[in-house]
Amino acid sequence: MKKYLIFLLFILTNINSGYSYKIHPITLKIGEKYYYNIYVLGAKVAAETITISKETNILSKKCYKIITLIKTTPFISEIYKVEDYIETYIEKNSLLPVLIHTKLHERKWENEIIIKINQEKKFLWYKDKKINKKFYFEHKLLGLVSILFYLKKITPEKGEIINLYVHNKRKVEKLITKVISTNEIIKAQINNKKKKFKVFHYKTINKNGAELWISNDKDRLPLKLISIKIPVFGDMSISIISHLIKIENIYLNK
């Protein structure tokens, strides 16, 4: 369980595509907050909150500070308690990450991870309890939290292929991601209101089966995420699914 949570939280993604994206004008507001319920086999196992906390200067960059908190439900915590805290600093104009600082608390196991990213010189420093190492990358590097905000600003075409290079500790894996649809309709209940959304649907087609649905409207809300599929046996797998259930300080299109 632990290795899948690490993969879920500390994925670093290097995006490369042959397309030139249309840029969607997006403005982040201090105080924006997203609430998610996380499900496994249809049962709620955890809650996640993502908050745009403030504007600040980090590593000589003007950044948004984004705080992510993941906690297991009281029942699940009796079996396997998770309480993870992530600070992601993204540069204001590019929405690319500059620094990711994470504190993991899973059962009796704890770790602290600091990742400093130099987007111009294409390298990062990764440090935790066991590793202190420099890694190089190409193109744009994103984190799992920052990718939700970066995708707000692009307008891809249906069928587009985006190569995601995943940095997971000592290795880099390529995830081939396809834009399945740009006008798929899904239903969501946010702030106790049911609504239909037209969405961008992204899916990795070579590994893990991760999928993401982002509203195709002014707000570009990350509505649903299948973050990883854990193999059980044969073709069977267990999915970790996150549903957006509440937003604060964000205008919801009617």
C-alpha positions as CSV (number, residue, x, y, z in Angstrom):
1,M,0.0,0.0,0.0
2,K,2.8,2.4,0.9
3,K,4.6,2.2,-2.4
4,Y,1.3,3.1,-4.3
5,L,0.7,6.1,-2.0
6,I,4.3,7.3,-2.7
7,F,3.7,6.9,-6.4
8,L,0.4,8.7,-6.2
9,L,1.8,11.7,-4.3
10,F,5.3,12.2,-5.7
11,I,4.9,11.6,-9.4
12,L,6.9,14.1,-11.4
13,T,5.9,14.5,-14.9
14,N,7.8,15.7,-17.9
15,I,5.4,16.8,-20.7
16,N,6.3,16.6,-24.3
17,S,3.9,16.9,-27.3
18,G,4.1,17.7,-31.0
19,Y,1.1,20.0,-30.6
20,S,1.1,23.8,-29.9
21,Y,-1.6,24.2,-27.3
22,K,-4.1,27.0,-27.4
23,I,-3.8,28.9,-24.2
24,H,-6.9,29.3,-22.0
25,P,-6.7,32.5,-19.9
26,I,-6.9,31.4,-16.3
27,T,-6.5,33.4,-13.1
28,L,-5.9,31.7,-9.7
29,K,-7.3,33.3,-6.6
30,I,-5.9,33.3,-3.2
31,G,-8.3,31.2,-1.1
32,E,-9.4,28.9,-3.9
33,K,-10.1,25.5,-2.3
34,Y,-11.0,22.1,-3.7
35,Y,-12.4,19.3,-1.6
36,Y,-12.2,15.6,-2.8
37,N,-13.4,12.3,-1.6
38,I,-11.2,9.4,-2.4
39,Y,-12.7,6.0,-3.0
40,V,-11.5,2.4,-3.3
41,L,-14.0,-0.3,-4.4
42,G,-16.8,2.2,-4.0
43,A,-16.0,2.9,-0.3
44,K,-14.7,6.3,0.9
45,V,-11.2,5.8,2.3
46,A,-9.8,9.4,2.5
47,A,-10.4,13.1,1.9
48,E,-8.2,15.5,0.1
49,T,-8.1,19.3,0.3
50,I,-6.2,21.5,-2.1
51,T,-5.9,25.2,-1.2
52,I,-4.2,28.1,-3.0
53,S,-2.8,29.6,0.2
54,K,-0.9,32.7,-0.8
55,E,1.5,34.5,-3.2
56,T,5.2,34.3,-2.2
57,N,8.8,34.4,-3.5
58,I,10.6,31.1,-3.7
59,L,14.0,30.5,-5.3
60,S,13.8,34.0,-6.9
61,K,10.4,33.2,-8.4
62,K,7.0,34.8,-7.8
63,C,4.9,31.8,-6.9
64,Y,1.5,30.5,-5.7
65,K,1.8,28.4,-2.6
66,I,-0.6,25.4,-2.8
67,I,-1.3,23.3,0.2
68,T,-2.6,19.7,-0.2
69,L,-3.7,17.6,2.8
70,I,-4.8,14.0,2.5
71,K,-6.3,12.2,5.5
72,T,-7.8,8.7,5.8
73,T,-11.3,8.5,7.3
74,P,-11.6,7.6,11.0
75,F,-12.6,4.0,10.2
76,I,-9.7,3.4,7.7
77,S,-7.3,5.2,10.1
78,E,-7.9,2.4,12.6
79,I,-6.4,0.0,10.1
80,Y,-4.0,2.1,8.1
81,K,-3.7,5.8,9.0
82,V,-2.5,8.3,6.4
83,E,-2.0,12.0,7.0
84,D,0.1,13.5,4.2
85,Y,0.9,17.2,3.8
86,I,2.3,18.7,0.6
87,E,3.4,22.3,-0.2
88,T,3.7,23.0,-3.9
89,Y,5.1,26.3,-5.1
90,I,4.2,27.1,-8.8
91,E,5.5,30.0,-10.7
92,K,2.7,32.5,-11.3
93,N,3.0,32.9,-15.1
94,S,3.9,29.5,-16.3
95,L,2.2,27.5,-13.5
96,L,5.2,25.2,-13.4
97,P,6.5,23.9,-10.0
98,V,9.6,25.5,-8.4
99,L,9.6,23.6,-5.1
100,I,7.6,20.7,-3.7
101,H,7.9,20.0,0.1
102,T,6.1,16.9,1.4
103,K,5.6,15.4,4.8
104,L,4.4,11.8,4.7
105,H,2.8,10.1,7.7
106,E,1.5,6.6,6.9
107,R,0.9,4.3,9.9
108,K,4.2,4.4,11.8
109,W,6.2,5.3,8.8
110,E,7.3,8.9,8.2
111,N,9.3,10.7,5.5
112,E,10.0,14.2,4.4
113,I,10.7,15.0,0.7
114,I,12.1,18.2,-0.7
115,I,12.3,18.7,-4.5
116,K,13.8,21.9,-5.9
117,I,13.2,22.3,-9.6
118,N,15.1,24.5,-12.1
119,Q,12.9,24.6,-15.1
120,E,15.4,26.8,-17.1
121,K,18.4,24.6,-16.6
122,K,16.4,21.3,-16.7
123,F,17.4,19.7,-13.4
124,L,16.0,19.0,-10.0
125,W,17.4,18.2,-6.5
126,Y,15.5,15.4,-4.8
127,K,16.1,14.8,-1.1
128,D,14.5,12.5,1.5
129,K,15.8,10.4,4.4
130,K,17.8,8.1,2.1
131,I,18.4,10.0,-1.2
132,N,20.0,13.3,-2.0
133,K,20.5,13.4,-5.7
134,K,20.4,15.6,-8.8
135,F,18.2,14.6,-11.8
136,Y,18.0,16.0,-15.3
137,F,14.9,16.2,-17.4
138,E,13.7,17.6,-20.7
139,H,10.8,20.0,-21.6
140,K,8.4,20.9,-18.8
141,L,8.4,19.1,-15.5
142,L,5.2,19.0,-13.4
143,G,4.1,17.4,-10.1
144,L,0.8,15.7,-9.5
145,V,-0.7,18.7,-7.8
146,S,0.7,21.3,-10.2
147,I,-0.4,19.3,-13.2
148,L,-4.1,20.0,-12.2
149,F,-3.4,23.7,-12.4
150,Y,-1.2,23.6,-15.5
151,L,-3.9,21.7,-17.5
152,K,-6.3,24.6,-16.7
153,K,-4.4,26.8,-19.1
154,I,-4.2,24.6,-22.1
155,T,-6.8,23.6,-24.7
156,P,-5.8,20.3,-26.4
157,E,-7.4,18.6,-29.4
158,K,-9.2,15.3,-29.3
159,G,-6.9,12.4,-30.1
160,E,-3.8,14.4,-29.1
161,I,-1.0,12.3,-27.6
162,I,1.0,13.8,-24.7
163,N,4.1,11.9,-23.4
164,L,4.5,12.0,-19.7
165,Y,7.9,11.1,-18.3
166,V,7.4,10.1,-14.6
167,H,10.3,10.5,-12.2
168,N,9.8,8.0,-9.3
169,K,12.9,8.1,-7.1
170,R,15.7,6.4,-9.1
171,K,14.0,5.9,-12.5
172,V,12.1,7.6,-15.2
173,E,9.1,6.0,-16.8
174,K,7.2,7.1,-19.9
175,L,3.4,7.4,-19.7
176,I,1.7,7.9,-23.0
177,T,-1.4,10.0,-22.4
178,K,-4.2,10.5,-24.9
179,V,-6.9,13.2,-25.0
180,I,-9.9,10.8,-25.2
181,S,-12.5,13.6,-25.6
182,T,-12.9,17.4,-25.4
183,N,-16.7,17.4,-25.1
184,E,-17.6,14.3,-23.1
185,I,-20.5,14.9,-20.6
186,I,-20.3,13.8,-17.0
187,K,-22.4,14.4,-14.0
188,A,-21.1,15.8,-10.7
189,Q,-22.5,17.0,-7.4
190,I,-20.6,20.0,-6.1
191,N,-21.6,22.1,-3.2
192,N,-24.7,19.9,-2.9
193,K,-25.8,20.9,-6.5
194,K,-26.0,18.4,-9.3
195,K,-24.7,19.6,-12.6
196,K,-23.6,18.3,-16.0
197,F,-20.2,19.2,-17.2
198,K,-18.6,19.1,-20.6
199,V,-15.0,17.8,-20.0
200,F,-11.6,17.2,-21.3
201,H,-10.9,13.5,-20.7
202,Y,-7.2,12.4,-20.4
203,K,-6.0,8.8,-20.1
204,T,-2.7,7.1,-19.9
205,I,-2.7,4.3,-22.5
206,N,0.4,2.3,-21.8
207,K,0.6,2.0,-18.0
208,N,-1.5,2.2,-14.8
209,G,-4.6,3.4,-16.5
210,A,-4.7,6.8,-14.8
211,E,-7.5,9.1,-16.0
212,L,-8.4,12.7,-15.4
213,W,-11.6,14.7,-16.2
214,I,-11.3,18.5,-16.3
215,S,-14.3,20.7,-17.1
216,N,-14.3,22.3,-20.5
217,D,-15.5,25.7,-19.4
218,K,-14.2,28.9,-17.9
219,D,-13.4,27.3,-14.5
220,R,-11.5,24.2,-15.8
221,L,-12.4,22.3,-12.6
222,P,-10.5,19.0,-12.0
223,L,-13.7,16.9,-11.5
224,K,-12.5,13.3,-11.3
225,L,-9.2,11.5,-11.1
226,I,-8.4,7.8,-11.4
227,S,-4.9,8.2,-10.0
228,I,-3.7,4.6,-10.2
229,K,-5.0,1.1,-10.9
230,I,-3.4,-1.5,-8.6
231,P,-3.1,-5.0,-10.2
232,V,-4.8,-7.8,-8.2
233,F,-4.6,-10.8,-10.5
234,G,-5.1,-11.4,-14.2
235,D,-6.8,-8.5,-15.8
236,M,-8.4,-7.4,-12.5
237,S,-7.3,-4.2,-10.7
238,I,-8.3,-1.9,-7.9
239,S,-8.7,1.8,-8.8
240,I,-8.1,4.8,-6.5
241,I,-10.7,7.3,-7.6
242,S,-11.0,11.0,-6.4
243,H,-14.3,13.0,-6.9
244,L,-14.5,16.7,-6.5
245,I,-17.4,17.4,-4.0
246,K,-17.0,21.0,-2.9
247,I,-15.3,24.2,-4.0
248,E,-14.8,27.6,-2.2
249,N,-14.0,31.0,-3.6
250,I,-14.4,29.8,-7.2
251,Y,-17.2,30.9,-9.5
252,L,-19.2,27.9,-10.7
253,N,-20.6,28.4,-14.2
254,K,-24.4,28.0,-14.3
